[in-house]
Amino acid sequence: IKVSNRKHYSRIRREKMKSVLVIGLGHFGMLIVKQIHELGHQVMAIDKNESRVNEALPYATNALIGDSTNANFLESLGINNYDVCIETIGNDFQSSLETTSLLKELGGKMVVSRANREVQEKFLLRNGADEVVNPEKQIAKWTAIRYTSNYILDYVKLDDNYAIFEVKLPDAWIGKNIRDVDIRQRYGINIMAIKEKGSMKLAISPDDILNEGQTLLVVGEHKAIQKCFHI
């Protein structure tokens, strides 16, 4: 059964529109479909549940009701035509594993799979996944970092050692310029931008004065951030 939502994107984008296949339309999968739609990319949404597929219609370029563990069904989708295949089945690991393996066998260029536990990550990577996301693990880490510091507002992991943080200004920094604060020399932390009232200033200089109400986007090693901001 095929249902389509023909949407014309008039927005001019700086990068090429991508074609994304999302398999599994539970809560997590549906959020991904909506975000891909918001970004202006094409998304094919797949689930065995008809009501979930219908829910995805306003956001999906196309949608199909079908079983992703069926090789013939997946092959009919032309898997190698998608830039990214995202498998988000969360409540049936056997189906998740079979789907991941089939996606790669059928020519998936980039296969991203969901895991709920670390042992699942290992199996998925061994059976075709190029990358694995663990939503609960990632949000747990974000929550721990965010709420154990008086300064951290947001956090984006870059790798095992480095991350980008949005931080409040310590009281001792207010009224000083970036040169006086000198966290690059003292901690190896780079200030990327100053944020104030929703606006971002990227062209910063050592003479910029730090004012109350501003936040900073900084990048550095986890240990350096922890030491500087007393996490």
Steps between C-alpha positions, in 0.01 A plus 500: 500500500650832399401841620656820373521860606616713205667805639694755301795657677554856379760579762851560362748286691874535509561127489355225284161362598546149636277197466451322834329171581362469853385156616299483822251773585483479877549818700873526420459419132215748461710777655774424246253512211367838617850641540611380156188663355579822686851498353355479149622153403297222340395220734344160438328370815448126559307310767282190531236702684261682270398762758865595554552537128192721477636713783823549303321612182516877564879477537606220262557540128380142465394228746459125480337242722718190501728256680862611495622146573363390162789511251269530198318794654823686581648422159194657335589831668829536311711529816811618316311812386482640852777715642426380852299208641394542864362197684323597824321179606513514878287216635614201292876459483483194272311705240741788551798273439347333193398836352847646553667201335263510201546874451875457467471188280266689265746784450426745780759781473468610862308279742425651841333274756345552840614310808359494851801333664875488442494130411252582224737764364770234455270260315361771274848622405607144420192442285503797265444821694742778410401691811283430803302745712391426855246772589464412867876481555558830322223689680611353833850638448363837391272514806781410739730769357226763474366468852819444698641840407381852573642618168428239229186569293556268204750245377593340167750215497758516220699188591616316812717794605348820363159668521324831439330656802268794545594653835381779727749769591655453845447814708875566503502532119230767469645832390826347383607457140586166340871574521476548878310177550764318293351149521678400181841544659401373844281202404535445126135599450397704195208744505307450177217750541316732737124451529261767627119512482492226238754668271841348430816706450761290318747775412652544842823671603719499814369849580132399518356575845301222670169627635239362736234296321737373232599137450803359322546216255832338585685196369761301686593174668251362750755512781589861426132602496443317828793677663410845367129486581516278810281219364 
